[in-house]
């Protein structure tokens, strides 16, 4: 059924000259029909047009933004978020591997997946690229939970055949076989997409990386999702394990894993040749500021990545990341970039959370903005959800100032409704 949504409509149209900009209607209306955006414009015009008799969901005083897109998150790490005091490799052994072992139990996977999807929606995230565990049933669980809400999720079984506990290892052959079966079962079903997911180079043998490359060639429309150059100790380990490769990224490139729809989390310790290669191949970086700060991994250089022509999306990286909120994550991205002398504008922060994330996932023809024909994934945001943010919002004089304050101070309390293909999912309709 067609209906109208009224409020302050803000999105980033397609970039002009490489710089994100805002398109805003202070009192705007969006026409939603059959789960898609059909038109946006000023309320004074559209409410007097041929649309005047349609029902209106009135959110005047709130912002209507595109749904937020998280380009890297671990759903099995939900219960270890905010665990104390380790860097990456110690973190994996002390917290991650024990937590992931529990997903051998299908009931644990299903309960965690349901909570995880609800938590994403409560924070205004409408699309996410998600890691499961080595257990195939962990992927079944997250896809089933997402399908129940008509949510676009890309996810995959972790591939890991060495340097991990025995109960979390697969083999090159079983990993290929299980991943192939999951692709055939889930990829392209409704809004679900599959991500071929080697955890990171150290936990896959050369045989497994070769098998992963064959899988990626056999299914070019799937994603490749992994980690690269997050931590200096990790980089040194990769150098020792793969002494014949020029760089960490080159390990993946050797096996055909640097390609369109490849998303590499972190990308902190890359060099110019790595960035150039990622740009040439159409691979994307997932910028994970809260995780990088929390684990002491380093500072991603967003400006340098963009100058090289790389696709970059924003990511919470829960559980190393410290919040499900993309608003909180964008605030930390601003601070990281400020340390590089390149603070992010309000338009850039919104772009990272929406249109850029969609581009990183090669979904920018369907999500990330309010272009006519795009899927109607959107959120309603109340800038006055707390006394402080309400006071700050009233003091703002431009939409850029209002949006910047929202990103700097906002969190899940400011998300009052989340819609997937035009249907309200949070709070439940």
N, C-alpha and C positions, 0 to 999 in steps of 0.2 A: 504494500500500500504506500502511496506517495504521501509525504508529509513535509512540513517545513521546520527547520531548527533556527531559532532566533537567539542572537547574542553578539558579542564582539568576535568576529571571525578573523582569524589570523593564520596564515600559512606562508610557506616559502615557495613562490613559483619557480619554474626552472631557471637555473642560474643564467644571468646575463653578464658576460665579461668575466666569468669565473668567480664572481662575488655574490654570496647569498643576499637576497633582499626580502623584504616583507610585503605581502599584499594584505591589506587590512580593511575591514568594514566595521567601524565603531559600533554601529547598530545595523548588523547584517542579518541576512537570511540565507540559509542553504536549503535547496530542494533535494530531498533524498527520495529515490524511487527504486524499487526492486534491488535494494542493497547498494546502490551506487549514487554518487554525487552527480546531480544533473545540472545544477546552476548555483552560483553564489552571487550576491549583490547586496546593495543597500536595501534595508527594510522599507524605506519610503517608496521605493520603486517596485519591488517585488510583491509587497503586500497589496498593491493596487493593480496588479497585473492579472493575467489569466490564472494566477495561483491563489488569488485572494480567498477562495472557498476551501482551501486545503486545511487540515488540522495543523496547529502550530504547537511545537514544544518550546515554550518560552524560557530561555535562560538569560534574559536580560540582566546585565551586571556581571555576567561570567564570560570567560573566553571560550571559544570553540576552536580547538586545535586539532590537527591530524593526530591519530594514534601514534604513540611513541614506539620506536623500533630499537630493540636491544640486540646487538650483533654478536654477542658472546656471553653465555651464561651456563653454569653447571647446575642443573636441577638436583642431582644427588648430593650436592654440597649445601643444600638449604639449612640443614641442622648444624653445620659447623661454621656458619657465618659468625664473625666476631670471636674467633678463637685466638688466643693470645700468642704473640711473640715469636714467629718463625719467618725465615725467608723461604723462597720457593721450594727448594729441594727438601728441606726439613719439613716444610708444611705438608708436602705430599706424603711423606712417610708417617708423620705424627697424626695428621688429621684426615687427609683426603682418602688414602687407601683404606683405613678402617671404616670410614663412613660408607664408602662405595661397596665394600664387601657385603653390607647388609642388603644390597639390592639383588642378591641371590634369592631373596624372599619376594615373591610376586606381590604379596599384600603390602609390604613396605614400599615397593615401587609405586603401586597404585595409590596408596594414601598420600605419599609425598608428591606425586604428580598432580593430584587434585588440589592439594594445598598450594603448590607452586603456581599452577595456572591461576587460581584465585588471587594469589598475591601479585602476580603480574598485572592482572586486570585492575586490582585495587590501586595500583600505582600508575595506571594509565598506559601500560605497555600492551600493545595490540599485536605485535609481531616479535618473535625472538628466534635466534639461532642457538640451539640448546645441545649440550653434551649429555648423553646418558652415561652408562657404565659399560663394562665389558659384557654384561648380561643382555642378551637380546630382549628379554622381557622388560628391561628398563625402558627400551624404546617403544615397545608395544604400549606400555603404561602411559608415557607422556603423549603419544599420538592419540590414544583413546580419550585421555582427559581433554586434549585440545579439540578433538572432533566433537565432543559433547557440547562445546561452547562455540563451535564454528570459528575457531581461532586459527590464524595462520602461524604455524610453527614449522621450522626446519630442525630436524634432530637426527642423531645417529648413534649407533653403538660404538663405544670406544674400542679401538684396535690397539692391542698391547701384548706383546709376546716375550718381553724380557724386562729385567730391572724393575720388577714389581713383585708383590707377594704372589705365591703360587695360586692362591684362590682367585686372583684377578687376571690371570694370564689366559690368552687364547693362543692360537698358532696362526701362521700365515694362511694355512688352508682353511681352518675353521673360521677365522675372521672374515676371509673372502666369502665363504659359503653363507655364513650367518648374515653378513651385510647384504649380499645379493638377495637373499630371501626377504629381508626387511624392505629393500628397495621395491621388489616386486609386490609386496603386500601393501605398502603405504605410500610410496612416492606418487604424487599427483591425485591421491584420493581426497576429494574435496579441496581444502586449502593446505593440505599437508605436503611437505617436501622433505626429501632425504638428504642428509649430509654424511658423506664418507669421512670417518673421524679417527685418524691416527692420533693418539693423545699428544705426543710430541716425539721428535726423532729418537731420543735416547731410549724410549720404551718400545720401539719397533726395530726388529732385525732388518737387515738388508733384504732378506727374503720377503718379509711382510711389507716393507715399503714397495718392493717390486710388485707384489700382488695388489697392493692398494692402487698403484699406478694403472695396472690393467683394469681394475674395477672402475677407476675414474674415466678411462678411455671408453669402456663399454657403456657407461651411463653418463654422457657428457652434460645432461641437463640436471644432474645432482650437484650438490655443493661438495667441496672439500673443506674441512673445518679442522684446524689444528692450532698449535702455538709455535711461535718463533721468537728468538732473541728477547726473551723476557728478562732474564737475570744474568749477570756476568758469570756466575759460577756455572749456570746451565750452558752458556755459550762455550765456556772452556771445556765442559764435559763433551759437548758435541764435537768440538775440535779434536779431542782425544779419540772419540769413537769413530770419526769419519775424517781421518787425516788427509785423504786425497781430495777433499772438497774445499773450494776456496772460501766458502762461508756457510753458515747455518742454513740460510735460504737455499743455497745451492744443493744441499742434501735433498730437499724436496724437489727442486727443479730437475735433478738428475732422473727422478722417477716420474716426471710428467705431472707433478702435483701443483705446479704454479701455473694457474690458468684462470680463465673466466670462471666465476663462481667459487673461487678459492678464497677463503677468509682466514687470515692469519692473525691470531690474537697477539697483542702487545707490540711487536715490531720496534722495540726501543733501541736495541743495539744493532741496527742495520747500518750499512755504509751506502754511499751514493750509487754504487753499482747494483746493490740489492733493491734500492728504491726504484731505480730506472727499470730493472727487470720486472718488478711487480707492476709498474705502470704499463709497460709494454704488453704484458700478458693479461692485463685486466684483472689482476688479483687485488684483494682489498685488505686493509688493515682494520682491526677492531681496537679502538683507543679505549683503554681500561684504566682510567685515572685513579679511582678509589682503590683498586687492587694494587696498582703499581706503587702507590704511596704506602698502603698498609703493609705490604710485604717488602718494602724497601728496594724495589726492583730498579727504579730509575724513572726518568721523565720522558715521555713520548713527545717528539717534536712535530706537532701538527702542521705548522707552517712549512717546515721542510718537506714533509710528506706531500702536502698539496702542491708545493712548488715543483716537485718531481712528477706530478700528474697522477699520484696514487688515489684510488678510491679509499675513503676513510669513513667508517661508521663509529658510533659511540657504543660502549658496552659496560654493563655493571660488573661482569665477571664474578658474580656471587658463586661460591663462598669466599674467595680471596677478596673480592669486592665487598664493601661494607654496607651497601644499601640496594634494595630492589628499585629504588626511585631513580628514574632517568633525570628528574629535576636535580636531585642531589648530585648525581654523577656529572651532569653538565656543569654544575657549580665548581666541582673539583677539576674538570677539564679547563675551565677558565683560569684557575689558579696555576695549574701546571703550565699552561701556555703563557701566562703572565711571567713566570719564572724564565721563560725563553725570550721575554721582551715582546711577546705577540699576544696580548690579551684578546679574548674572543668577544665579538659583538653579540648583542641579543639575537640578531638575525642568524649569525653563525651557530650559536648554541641551539636555536630551534632547528636550523638546517641539519646539524649533526644528529639530532634526535629523531628526525623525520625523513626528509628528502634524501639526505646523504646515506642514511642507513638503508633506505630502499634501493639506492643506487649500488651500494656495496653488495646487496643481495640480488641485483639484477631484477628488481621488482618495481622499479620506479615508474613503470607504465601502469601499475595497478594500485600502489599505496604510496603514502608519504606526502600527499598534498590533496588539494581540493579541485584539481582539474576536472572538467566534465568527463564523466565516464569512469572515474576512479572509484574503487571500492570505498564504501562509506564507513571506514574505521576512523572514529574520532572520539575526542574526550571533551568533557566540560570541566573547566578549571575555575575555581573561585579564588581570585587573588586576595580576598578579604577573609579567608578561612580562619586566620588567627588575628588577635588584636594588633600585633606588630605589623603583619603583612597588610592588613586593612589600612592601618595608618600610613604605611609606606606607599601603598597604591594610591591613596587619596592625594598624597603629596606629589605624585608623578605628573608630568605635564605632556608626555608623549607616549605613544604605544611602545616605542623602543625602551623607554625608561621603565614602564610598567612591566614589560616582559623580562627585562634584565633583572629587576627586583624579584620577580617570581622565580626565575631560575636560581638566583642567589639565595633566596630565603625559603623557597617552597619545598614541599615534600608530599607524601601520600595524603595528608589532610586536605590538600588543595584540589585533589581529584574528586569531583562530586559525581561523575558518571562516566562510564566507558561503554562505547558502542562498537559492535563488530558487524560489518555489513548492514548498518542501519538499525540493528537490534540492540537495545540496551542490555548489557550483561552485568554491569555493576553500577549501582545496586541492582539486584535481580529484578527484572520486569515483572 
